[in-house]
Amino acid sequence: MRLLFIVFALLIPSFAAATLALYTGYYRDRQEIQKHLLETGRALSLVLDRQFGQAEALLWALAASPVLQTNDHAAFDALARRATRLPDAWIVVEELGRQVVNTRLPPGAALPELPVQNHWKGIAPGQVRVSNLFTGLLAK
């Protein structure tokens, strides 16, 4: 009985110390992973902000184009195609009820009629707004 008592007297503190060491290591590793995830999230946020800024600058430059101001949609379509360098990116210009430029389609293709577009609500000329995702007519 004494031998059993001595074994338990030695094992219980050993198990407690091992458990504490494991928990401390787990907690420290978890804190380190959370720190790295936070840094990665911030870095991705900066990259995304930079890409939105580049896209906004491109759109402001295209909006100031004289060919758009004179409603020469074919010339603007060619200009927009040359200016858009990102893969899987396209530019759409809409007027009330219809698209007038869509660089996703081949040049000169028939452009779709548009139903009521809710993504235009509340935006004024000269204002930039990043909207929520919506299903496009052609891109789906």
Salt bridges, closest charged atoms under 4 A:
GLU32 OE2 - LYS35 NZ 3.98
GLU32 OE2 - HIS36 NE2 3.15
GLU39 OE1 - HIS36 ND1 3.82
ASP77 OD2 - ARG81 NE 2.56
GLU94 OE1 - HIS119 NE2 3.89
GLU95 OE2 - HIS73 NE2 3.64
GLU95 OE1 - ARG98 NH2 3.19
